[in-house]
Structure formats: C-alpha cells, structure tokens
Amino acid sequence: MTVGVRLHAALGLARTPVLRYFRFQGEPPPVGAYVVVRTGRGLEVGQVRTPPRTGPEAGEVVRLASKEDLDQAARLLARAGEALFYLKARLREEGVRAKVLGCDFTLDAYHLAVHYAAEERVNLRPFARELAQRFRVRVEFLAEGPREEARYLGALGACGMESCCATWLQGFAQVSIRLARDQQLPLNPEKISGPCGRLLCCLAYEHPVYQELLAGLPRKNARVCTKAGVCGKVHKLNPLKGTVELLLEEGKTLEVGKEELAEGFLG
C-alpha cells in the first residue's frame, strides 16, 4: 500500500501539486501529517495528501517528520535561497541566458536540485562544479519546459484564479488547436494560451462537453433549412446556446435553434 505525498510541503516549499506515492510499513500515516520519505535523491520532507491506496511507488516513508526534521528543512530553505541568489548572479556575470526557477536541498543536505528554464541549449556544468564546491553538495540541474515553469512558479489564469497546473493538476493533457475550433473560440494566441504560452489546459477537460453539445448541431459551412423553409449556409455554431447562425442568400444572417431545423439537413 502507498500514500500520496506532496514533497517539500512542510514549510510552504511545495513547487508543484503533483503527488508521488510512497509505500509505508505498519500503520498508515494520517492525511495531513508531515513525513520524511526516501526518494532517488535522498531524504525529503513532504505532506501526506491521500489515504492508503495501491499503485506505483516512488520510494518509501521513513518516519513521521519530527520537530528536528522541520527545523532542518527551515535551515535548508534559507541555504537554498543563498544558492539561488549566488547562481543567478553568476549567470548574469557570464551572460548565460538561463532562468533559475528555484533550488531544493534534500533533508540530509547532500543533494541540491536546481530547476531552470532556457530557450536554447546552455552549458551549466561549470556552475555545477562551483555550487558543489561552495555548498559541499551533489548538484543536479533540472530543465523545465514552458508548462513546467508556469507550474513551478505559479501564475494567474485567464479566469482570474491561480492556474490549475500550480494548484491541483496532476499531469498535462495533449491540447490541439482543434479543441479551440470545436469550442468556437477565436484562434487568437493571446485568447487561447495560458501564462506558459501554450494552449490552455482547460480546453482539454472542457472538450467532452462541447463534443456532446455539437453532436446535435450541423457542421459549419453545411447547407441546412429550417422547418419554416428558410435555407442557408451554417455561418457560426453556438453550442452553449444550442443555436446556429445561417448565412442567407441575400447576405443576411439568421440565428435559429436546433429544434427549428428541418430533419434530414443535419450533419
């Protein structure tokens, strides 16, 4: 059995809402408890967010976090801030075009993970050696893509709320421009892109609803007639309203509900 843990959550350090699952021995740690877990990097602190379940394992729960563990995490948070400041300064000095997003120490202070983003390939090996010598740790640079960067730093979405990827989203779905077309959205990158510059994630999980709504409507550019005998080409679909706008021969437009369309002229 495993429990879902959000790493580095003990002091508000969590950079991502993604849960990783860790096996445990004996009684399961309660939801909300802080625990020390063993990952591939070493010991890390996290918060239990789910009841026990079965599934893939990312490591094991070593113990419930003690006050000493939380105090150590607080000290390492300050030390990670020093590493972040130092590395940013060095990159500016050398003119390296890379953005350092954050640094995380393992609880044993032997491993430092540096999260960064760069538009082009950069050589960070010299800086890894500098950090290793200065902080006496093993250094790992982790490149983050545009979506991962937005999740790591957090941002506001077009809805005015904190972005889904920074609060609850566990993975990124594949999003294509077809989803925006099905929702009759303007194909303006500024309108359908998130803070990361990629297509909005919410297009993917709203799409099934639009598929259901579009199932009862004719396709765009199809020629249809109403029960009253008015015919025209479908100019625009309004799936939420359940209507279509017809472009008539005289150049006028007419909005009609799907119940007003003659049978046999759908699709």
Rosetta silent file (secondary structure, phi, psi, omega in degrees, C-alpha in Angstrom):
SEQUENCE: MTVGVRLHAALGLARTPVLRYFRFQGEPPPVGAYVVVRTGRGLEVGQVRTPPRTGPEAGEVVRLASKEDLDQAARLLARAGEALFYLKARLREEGVRAKVLGCDFTLDAYHLAVHYAAEERVNLRPFARELAQRFRVRVEFLAEGPREEARYLGALGACGMESCCATWLQGFAQVSIRLARDQQLPLNPEKISGPCGRLLCCLAYEHPVYQELLAGLPRKNARVCTKAGVCGKVHKLNPLKGTVELLLEEGKTLEVGKEELAEGFLG
SCORE:     score description
SCORE:     0.000 S_00000001
   1 L     0.000  151.186 -179.645    0.000    0.000    0.000 S_00000001
   2 E  -133.549  164.274  172.185    1.096    3.584   -0.646 S_00000001
   3 E  -127.024  147.362  177.999    0.088    7.115    0.311 S_00000001
   4 E   -81.972  129.461 -176.229    0.229   10.216   -1.886 S_00000001
   5 E  -124.896  133.908  171.813    2.754   12.774   -0.684 S_00000001
   6 E   -96.823  112.451 -173.933    3.322   16.338   -1.814 S_00000001
   7 E   -69.374  151.261  176.121    7.046   16.894   -1.406 S_00000001
   8 L    57.965   32.266 -178.467    8.523   19.953    0.292 S_00000001
   9 L   -93.124  -10.063 -171.785    5.106   20.971    1.667 S_00000001
  10 L   -61.824  -35.818 -176.861    6.110   21.255    5.329 S_00000001
  11 L  -119.133   27.499 -176.724    7.187   24.912    5.146 S_00000001
  12 L    72.566   25.163 -176.117    5.197   26.021    2.147 S_00000001
  13 L   -88.906   -9.174 -172.324    8.053   24.902   -0.098 S_00000001
  14 L   -59.812  124.576 -179.466    5.975   22.794   -2.483 S_00000001
  15 L   -93.436  -12.651 -174.821    6.672   23.935   -6.026 S_00000001
  16 L  -149.524  146.620  178.354    4.128   21.644   -7.656 S_00000001
  17 L   -80.509   -4.271 -174.890    0.827   19.999   -6.680 S_00000001
  18 L   -63.083  131.078  179.124    1.889   16.688   -8.222 S_00000001
  19 L   -93.793  144.377  171.538    1.667   13.799   -5.761 S_00000001
  20 E  -120.173  147.265 -170.936    4.150   10.955   -5.573 S_00000001
  21 E  -107.291  131.379 -174.483    3.244    7.695   -3.914 S_00000001
  22 E  -125.740  136.025  176.807    5.362    6.081   -1.195 S_00000001
  23 E   -75.323  158.076 -179.342    4.984    2.727    0.475 S_00000001
  24 L  -140.090  159.105  177.665    4.821    2.533    4.251 S_00000001
  25 L  -110.301  141.065  177.082    5.251   -0.069    6.979 S_00000001
  26 L    75.704 -142.970 -178.460    2.760   -0.614    9.782 S_00000001
  27 L   -68.182  136.175  179.382    0.046    1.947   10.441 S_00000001
  28 L   -68.694  140.685  176.363   -0.513    4.377    7.556 S_00000001
  29 L   -66.473  138.728 -177.128    0.474    7.993    8.270 S_00000001
  30 L   -68.411  152.792  175.770   -2.670   10.155    8.584 S_00000001
  31 L   -60.918  132.345 -178.146   -3.686   12.588    5.870 S_00000001
  32 L    98.273  -14.672 -178.936   -2.141   15.973    6.633 S_00000001
  33 L   -75.670  148.291  174.220    0.826   14.557    8.535 S_00000001
  34 E   -90.757  135.722 -175.701    4.355   15.598    7.629 S_00000001
  35 E  -133.833  157.975  170.845    6.640   12.709    6.799 S_00000001
  36 E  -101.910  125.607 -178.296   10.233   12.014    5.812 S_00000001
  37 E  -120.429  155.845  176.880   10.404    9.936    2.631 S_00000001
  38 E  -104.112  119.352  177.349   13.256    8.306    0.758 S_00000001
  39 L  -112.741 -175.350  177.925   13.435    9.193   -2.935 S_00000001
  40 L   -66.431  -16.712 -179.519   16.041    8.576   -5.597 S_00000001
  41 L   -94.442  -22.472 -176.535   17.805   11.761   -4.462 S_00000001
  42 L   141.867 -152.551  179.899   17.807   11.048   -0.725 S_00000001
  43 E   -87.093  135.080  179.302   15.615   12.003    2.228 S_00000001
  44 E  -139.153  156.730 -179.741   12.944   14.635    1.638 S_00000001
  45 E  -102.927  139.897  177.586   10.077   16.117    3.631 S_00000001
  46 E  -152.524  177.114  179.990    6.511   16.091    2.403 S_00000001
  47 E  -118.318  133.359  178.248    2.892   16.119    3.479 S_00000001
  48 E   -70.599  128.642 -176.499    0.523   13.157    3.169 S_00000001
  49 L  -120.777   -6.835 -178.708   -2.414   14.131    0.964 S_00000001
  50 L  -136.500  156.387  170.540   -4.268   10.856    0.304 S_00000001
  51 L   -70.228  170.770  179.340   -5.464    7.772    2.210 S_00000001
  52 L   -59.310  146.235  178.689   -3.689    4.454    1.509 S_00000001
  53 E  -156.987  168.943  175.761   -4.033    3.036   -1.997 S_00000001
  54 L  -100.510  149.583  179.661   -2.289    0.653   -4.331 S_00000001
  55 L   161.535 -178.836  179.697   -0.181    1.871   -7.209 S_00000001
  56 L   -59.508  148.124 -176.772    3.327    2.602   -8.493 S_00000001
  57 L  -110.283  140.022  175.429    5.869    3.518   -5.842 S_00000001
  58 L  -105.131   -2.188 -178.177    8.344    6.403   -5.870 S_00000001
  59 E   156.579 -153.959 -177.120   10.054    5.330   -2.644 S_00000001
  60 E  -135.515  152.445  172.851    9.202    4.704    0.974 S_00000001
  61 E   -80.443  122.379 -178.496    8.006    6.594    4.038 S_00000001
  62 E   -85.694  -44.286 -177.962   10.868    6.517    6.542 S_00000001
  63 E  -170.186  166.547  168.063    9.143    8.167    9.519 S_00000001
  64 E   -69.124  140.435 -177.869    6.817   10.892   10.663 S_00000001
  65 L   -69.245  131.995  177.986    8.648   14.218   10.500 S_00000001
  66 L   -92.800  173.736  176.045    9.917   15.388   13.900 S_00000001
  67 H   -61.012  -36.731  178.420   10.468   18.954   15.068 S_00000001
  68 H   -63.697  -39.082  178.071   14.173   18.457   14.311 S_00000001
  69 H   -62.899  -44.561 -179.013   13.310   17.435   10.750 S_00000001
  70 H   -68.287  -36.298  176.178   11.162   20.553   10.249 S_00000001
  71 H   -65.070  -40.518  177.505   13.833   22.783   11.792 S_00000001
  72 H   -63.330  -40.539  178.380   16.403   21.253    9.436 S_00000001
  73 H   -62.645  -37.517  178.533   14.068   21.893    6.489 S_00000001
  74 H   -65.647  -42.846  178.492   13.778   25.542    7.561 S_00000001
  75 H   -63.007  -40.488 -178.777   17.563   25.922    7.702 S_00000001
  76 H   -70.748  -27.852  175.054   17.917   24.322    4.283 S_00000001
  77 H   -61.543  -45.067  177.881   15.279   26.662    2.861 S_00000001
  78 H   -64.358  -39.324  179.877   17.481   29.622    3.796 S_00000001
  79 H   -67.600  -36.783  177.213   20.528   27.857    2.367 S_00000001
  80 H   -64.710  -35.269  175.807   18.664   27.141   -0.880 S_00000001
  81 H   -63.141  -38.120  176.859   17.906   30.862   -1.107 S_00000001
  82 H   -64.181  -43.557  179.371   21.637   31.584   -0.861 S_00000001
  83 H   -63.390  -39.730  179.251   22.360   29.086   -3.640 S_00000001
  84 H   -62.845  -48.006 -179.582   19.639   30.640   -5.809 S_00000001
  85 H   -61.933  -44.302 -178.369   20.991   34.167   -5.324 S_00000001
  86 H   -62.830  -45.953 -176.512   24.586   33.062   -5.985 S_00000001
  87 H   -67.724  -40.301  177.520   23.728   31.149   -9.158 S_00000001
  88 H   -59.985  -42.303  179.536   21.596   33.948  -10.604 S_00000001
  89 H   -64.074  -42.192 -179.079   24.437   36.393  -10.046 S_00000001
  90 H   -67.061  -38.988  178.285   26.981   34.103  -11.698 S_00000001
  91 H   -64.460  -38.416  176.823   24.769   33.519  -14.732 S_00000001
  92 H   -64.920  -42.586 -179.782   24.386   37.269  -15.179 S_00000001
  93 H   -59.578  -40.636 -176.194   28.142   37.762  -14.899 S_00000001
  94 H   -89.829   -3.052  179.021   28.822   35.159  -17.577 S_00000001
  95 L    69.621   28.354  179.432   25.948   36.240  -19.818 S_00000001
  96 L   -83.371  124.722 -176.342   24.289   32.814  -19.746 S_00000001
  97 L   -87.386   77.775  177.248   20.687   33.055  -20.956 S_00000001
  98 L  -141.529  143.341  179.508   19.019   30.758  -18.442 S_00000001
  99 E  -105.351  119.734  177.720   16.348   31.459  -15.831 S_00000001
 100 E   -85.604  120.651 -176.292   16.870   29.829  -12.439 S_00000001
 101 E   -88.479  -38.164 -178.702   13.455   28.949  -11.024 S_00000001
 102 E   177.742  166.481  179.364   14.410   27.533   -7.655 S_00000001
 103 E  -130.544  143.156  179.944   16.688   25.293   -5.618 S_00000001
 104 E  -134.565  125.821  173.111   15.810   22.397   -3.316 S_00000001
 105 E   -91.993  145.900  166.652   18.070   20.615   -0.818 S_00000001
 106 L   -73.951  162.282 -173.412   17.405   17.097    0.338 S_00000001
 107 L   -63.591  -27.199  178.467   16.921   16.766    4.084 S_00000001
 108 L   -85.525   -0.298  176.272   20.419   15.331    4.554 S_00000001
 109 L    65.072   20.173 -179.914   21.863   18.384    2.728 S_00000001
 110 L   -97.871  -12.637 -174.299   23.872   16.156    0.352 S_00000001
 111 E  -134.960  131.138  178.325   21.911   16.869   -2.826 S_00000001
 112 E  -120.461  119.169  176.057   20.900   20.166   -4.417 S_00000001
 113 E   -98.737  126.374  179.460   18.360   20.205   -7.259 S_00000001
 114 E  -112.435  118.138  179.277   18.406   23.345   -9.397 S_00000001
 115 E   -95.762  129.799 -177.510   15.347   23.944  -11.579 S_00000001
 116 E  -143.751  163.161  176.034   15.931   26.169  -14.590 S_00000001
 117 E  -133.200  142.280  179.702   14.426   27.168  -17.926 S_00000001
 118 L  -150.183  139.328  179.917   16.238   28.191  -21.101 S_00000001
 119 L   -77.130  -21.448  178.707   15.076   28.926  -24.633 S_00000001
 120 L  -135.059  166.497 -178.121   18.270   27.484  -26.091 S_00000001
 121 L   -65.759  132.210  179.677   20.808   24.881  -25.058 S_00000001
 122 L  -129.526  151.290  178.206   23.163   26.136  -22.334 S_00000001
 123 L   -99.435  109.035 -177.219   26.246   24.628  -20.677 S_00000001
 124 L  -107.746    6.398 -177.722   25.793   24.713  -16.914 S_00000001
 125 H   -59.115  -43.424  179.346   28.499   22.226  -15.955 S_00000001
 126 H   -59.185  -35.527 -178.805   30.980   24.901  -14.762 S_00000001
 127 H   -74.704  -30.102  175.174   28.317   26.305  -12.434 S_00000001
 128 H   -62.756  -41.318  178.803   27.522   22.823  -11.114 S_00000001
 129 H   -65.622  -40.897  178.803   31.161   22.495  -10.070 S_00000001
 130 H   -61.691  -46.230 -179.667   31.081   25.932   -8.438 S_00000001
 131 H   -64.156  -40.224 -179.594   27.948   25.123   -6.465 S_00000001
 132 H   -61.769  -41.184 -179.505   29.317   21.735   -5.443 S_00000001
 133 H   -73.027  -37.668 -175.858   32.492   23.299   -4.069 S_00000001
 134 H   -73.899  -39.339 -174.365   30.747   26.216   -2.399 S_00000001
 135 H  -109.258    0.943  177.276   27.926   24.288   -0.709 S_00000001
 136 L    56.764   51.100 -178.138   29.575   20.838   -0.412 S_00000001
 137 L  -138.453  166.802  169.517   26.747   19.047   -2.186 S_00000001
 138 E   -89.241  130.188 -172.639   25.994   16.979   -5.237 S_00000001
 139 E  -109.578  135.942  176.900   24.305   19.271   -7.787 S_00000001
 140 E  -129.509  123.328  175.855   21.649   18.295  -10.297 S_00000001
 141 E   -94.023  129.233 -178.681   20.298   20.709  -12.921 S_00000001
 142 E  -118.466  111.922  179.738   16.701   20.022  -13.990 S_00000001
 143 E   -77.442  133.450  179.687   15.492   21.686  -17.198 S_00000001
 144 L  -115.597  137.213  175.592   11.837   22.706  -17.145 S_00000001
 145 L   -78.807  178.263 -177.530    9.662   23.349  -20.201 S_00000001
 146 H   -58.009  -42.261  179.484    7.230   26.291  -20.511 S_00000001
 147 H   -67.224  -43.807  179.597    4.344   24.400  -18.883 S_00000001
 148 H   -64.581  -34.852  178.271    6.522   23.073  -16.069 S_00000001
 149 H   -63.507  -45.039  178.448    7.925   26.569  -15.497 S_00000001
 150 H   -63.137  -38.679  178.412    4.422   28.020  -15.056 S_00000001
 151 H   -66.492  -40.918 -176.920    3.546   25.173  -12.686 S_00000001
 152 H   -67.562  -43.806 -176.017    6.738   25.647  -10.684 S_00000001
 153 H   -86.071  -27.963 -175.659    6.429   29.425  -10.316 S_00000001
 154 L    84.102  147.550 -178.899    2.627   29.669  -10.215 S_00000001
 155 L  -162.602  166.971  174.970    0.553   32.125  -12.242 S_00000001
 156 E   -93.874  136.773  177.796   -2.942   33.531  -12.700 S_00000001
 157 L   -85.692  177.176  179.518   -5.087   32.002  -15.418 S_00000001
 158 L   -63.483  -22.631  179.905   -7.432   33.793  -17.821 S_00000001
 159 L   -77.342   -9.420 -178.074  -10.262   33.047  -15.360 S_00000001
 160 L    91.556   -3.951  178.292   -8.587   35.226  -12.729 S_00000001
 161 L  -102.420  165.504  177.853   -7.813   32.288  -10.460 S_00000001
 162 E   -61.654  140.411 -173.776   -4.457   30.647   -9.777 S_00000001
 163 L   -57.477  144.550 -178.514   -3.535   28.352  -12.646 S_00000001
 164 H   -58.519  -39.268 -175.209   -4.712   24.741  -12.447 S_00000001
 165 H   -65.079  -23.321 -178.484   -1.193   23.394  -13.001 S_00000001
 166 H   -95.436   -5.361 -175.049    0.029   25.153   -9.843 S_00000001
 167 H  -119.287  -43.594 -175.001   -2.869   24.107   -7.620 S_00000001
 168 L  -145.239  -20.319 -173.504   -4.290   20.671   -8.439 S_00000001
 169 L   -64.806  128.343 -175.977   -3.486   19.397  -11.942 S_00000001
 170 L   -92.671  -15.499  179.833   -1.510   16.140  -11.777 S_00000001
 171 L  -164.225  162.436 -178.123   -0.413   15.957  -15.412 S_00000001
 172 L   -98.259  122.441  177.017   -0.534   17.814  -18.709 S_00000001
 173 L   -82.564  156.676  176.101   -3.008   16.572  -21.314 S_00000001
 174 L   -73.851  126.628 -177.584   -2.317   16.877  -25.021 S_00000001
 175 L  -121.715  129.324  179.734   -4.050   20.002  -26.317 S_00000001
 176 L  -120.870  163.893 -179.279   -4.516   20.768  -30.019 S_00000001
 177 H   -64.789  -21.344  179.107   -5.923   23.723  -31.927 S_00000001
 178 H   -62.254  -32.901  179.548   -8.887   21.535  -32.921 S_00000001
 179 H   -64.374  -38.149  177.537  -10.202   21.784  -29.369 S_00000001
 180 H   -67.871  -38.851  178.102  -10.356   25.567  -29.677 S_00000001
 181 H   -63.396  -43.098 -179.980  -12.149   25.276  -33.016 S_00000001
 182 H   -62.548  -28.576  179.736  -14.737   22.905  -31.541 S_00000001
 183 L   -91.202    7.268  176.218  -15.429   25.442  -28.798 S_00000001
 184 L    59.408   35.262  179.703  -15.879   28.183  -31.423 S_00000001
 185 L   -89.813  147.941  175.288  -13.106   30.255  -29.875 S_00000001
 186 L   -63.899  134.035 -177.253  -11.218   32.919  -31.843 S_00000001
 187 L   -81.794   56.811  178.250   -7.900   31.472  -32.971 S_00000001
 188 L  -104.803  116.886 -176.847   -6.002   34.312  -31.357 S_00000001
 189 H   -51.536  -35.249 -179.250   -2.946   33.054  -29.436 S_00000001
 190 H   -68.040  -25.431 -176.751   -3.471   35.697  -26.746 S_00000001
 191 H   -88.869  -28.568 -172.753   -7.020   34.453  -26.146 S_00000001
 192 H  -116.283   13.289  178.363   -6.429   30.697  -26.085 S_00000001
 193 E  -112.480  148.614  177.862   -2.964   30.487  -24.499 S_00000001
 194 L   -88.478 -176.394  178.486   -2.088   30.260  -20.830 S_00000001
 195 L   -58.923  -23.188 -179.924    0.682   32.092  -18.920 S_00000001
 196 L   -78.068   -9.904 -177.221    3.090   29.434  -20.203 S_00000001
 197 L    87.175   -2.149  177.682    2.449   30.494  -23.810 S_00000001
 198 L  -100.481  166.844  179.399    0.952   27.095  -24.677 S_00000001
 199 E   -57.363  143.647 -177.342   -2.681   26.275  -25.421 S_00000001
 200 L   -57.359  130.725  177.323   -4.922   26.429  -22.342 S_00000001
 201 L   -61.915  -33.172 -175.476   -5.089   23.141  -20.446 S_00000001
 202 H   -65.622  -17.870  175.190   -8.762   23.766  -19.691 S_00000001
 203 H   -59.232  -35.386 -175.694   -9.550   23.292  -23.397 S_00000001
 204 H   -71.762  -45.465 -176.364   -8.889   19.578  -22.921 S_00000001
 205 H   -87.420   -2.751  169.321  -11.131   18.912  -19.969 S_00000001
 206 H   -92.292  -18.430 -171.023  -13.961   21.108  -21.301 S_00000001
 207 H   -60.365  -41.998  179.904  -13.885   19.424  -24.698 S_00000001
 208 H   -56.206  -35.503  178.438  -16.103   16.377  -23.923 S_00000001
 209 H   -65.206  -43.080  179.999  -18.967   18.732  -23.008 S_00000001
 210 H   -67.684  -35.581  176.092  -18.608   20.585  -26.298 S_00000001
 211 H   -59.806  -41.526  179.101  -18.494   17.314  -28.210 S_00000001
 212 H   -66.146  -41.762 -179.613  -21.835   16.374  -26.673 S_00000001
 213 H   -68.989  -36.630 -178.789  -23.347   19.776  -27.460 S_00000001
 214 H   -74.189  -18.741 -177.125  -22.047   19.772  -31.042 S_00000001
 215 L   -60.730  -28.350 -179.398  -23.467   16.299  -31.693 S_00000001
 216 L   -97.108    9.848 -178.390  -26.938   17.788  -32.244 S_00000001
 217 L  -116.372  149.500  175.514  -25.802   20.635  -34.478 S_00000001
 218 L   -69.151  163.043  178.990  -24.960   20.694  -38.203 S_00000001
 219 L   -77.328  155.329  177.136  -21.366   21.255  -39.235 S_00000001
 220 L   -62.514  140.291 -178.880  -20.043   24.661  -40.095 S_00000001
 221 L    76.207   -0.272  175.415  -20.481   25.579  -43.792 S_00000001
 222 L   -73.492  150.365  176.604  -23.180   22.885  -44.209 S_00000001
 223 E   -95.875  123.219 -177.710  -26.338   23.940  -46.082 S_00000001
 224 E  -133.268  164.453  176.839  -29.443   23.464  -43.976 S_00000001
 225 E  -127.873  152.292  175.728  -33.095   24.507  -43.972 S_00000001
 226 E   -90.607  168.499  177.077  -35.477   25.389  -41.193 S_00000001
 227 L   -64.282  -21.658  178.381  -38.923   23.871  -40.720 S_00000001
 228 L   -83.983   -1.010  176.921  -40.260   27.176  -41.996 S_00000001
 229 L    91.367    7.599  177.257  -38.474   26.628  -45.307 S_00000001
 230 L   -86.699  127.742 -177.331  -35.669   29.165  -44.871 S_00000001
 231 E  -117.157  152.803  177.787  -32.364   27.789  -46.178 S_00000001
 232 E  -176.049  177.919  179.551  -28.806   28.955  -45.790 S_00000001
 233 E   -96.778  137.207  179.693  -25.216   28.025  -45.030 S_00000001
 234 E   -66.393  115.073 -176.241  -24.151   27.470  -41.432 S_00000001
 235 E   -95.451  -35.096 -176.910  -22.017   30.502  -40.668 S_00000001
 236 E  -154.070  143.292  176.489  -21.465   30.051  -36.932 S_00000001
 237 E  -106.708  140.066  175.554  -22.231   27.480  -34.236 S_00000001
 238 E  -123.439   78.182 -172.928  -23.289   28.411  -30.704 S_00000001
 239 L   -60.257  -36.025 -179.265  -23.070   25.072  -28.856 S_00000001
 240 L   -67.977  -32.850  178.364  -23.780   26.516  -25.398 S_00000001
 241 L   -88.177  -16.556 -176.803  -26.975   28.173  -26.673 S_00000001
 242 L    71.208   34.501 -179.235  -27.876   25.259  -28.933 S_00000001
 243 E  -129.696  165.377  173.463  -28.244   27.543  -31.957 S_00000001
 244 E  -130.626  151.929  174.133  -26.666   28.116  -35.362 S_00000001
 245 E  -104.790  122.812 -179.396  -26.303   31.271  -37.413 S_00000001
 246 E   -98.576  136.147  173.203  -27.316   30.848  -41.044 S_00000001
 247 E   -94.781  111.774 -176.206  -25.910   32.982  -43.837 S_00000001
 248 L   -83.558  165.239 -176.021  -28.829   33.570  -46.209 S_00000001
 249 L   -60.872  -33.750 -178.956  -28.568   34.129  -49.952 S_00000001
 250 L   -79.926    3.685  176.250  -29.316   37.833  -49.612 S_00000001
 251 L    94.177   -4.985  178.563  -26.340   38.202  -47.267 S_00000001
 252 L   -83.095  162.892  176.241  -28.281   38.451  -44.027 S_00000001
 253 E  -115.416  149.199 -178.909  -27.730   36.175  -41.043 S_00000001
 254 E  -137.915  124.636  178.244  -30.395   34.355  -39.068 S_00000001
 255 E   -94.882  126.114 -179.430  -29.922   32.656  -35.706 S_00000001
 256 E  -133.372  150.544  176.214  -32.107   29.583  -35.171 S_00000001
 257 E   -79.627  157.351 -177.035  -32.295   26.889  -32.534 S_00000001
 258 H   -64.007  -25.546  178.862  -31.517   23.291  -33.420 S_00000001
 259 H   -72.338  -14.733  179.630  -35.161   22.343  -32.755 S_00000001
 260 H   -88.549   -9.480 -176.980  -36.154   24.713  -35.590 S_00000001
 261 E   -80.081  143.303  179.052  -34.029   22.892  -38.185 S_00000001
 262 L   -70.834  142.586  178.695  -35.724   20.539  -40.608 S_00000001
 263 L   -65.411  145.709  179.163  -34.952   16.838  -40.180 S_00000001
 264 L    91.360   -5.537  179.508  -32.572   15.372  -42.704 S_00000001
 265 L  -114.383   16.816  177.980  -30.495   18.536  -43.023 S_00000001
 266 L   -93.825  153.362  174.256  -28.228   17.951  -40.022 S_00000001
 267 L   101.854    0.000    0.000  -24.562   16.905  -40.163 S_00000001
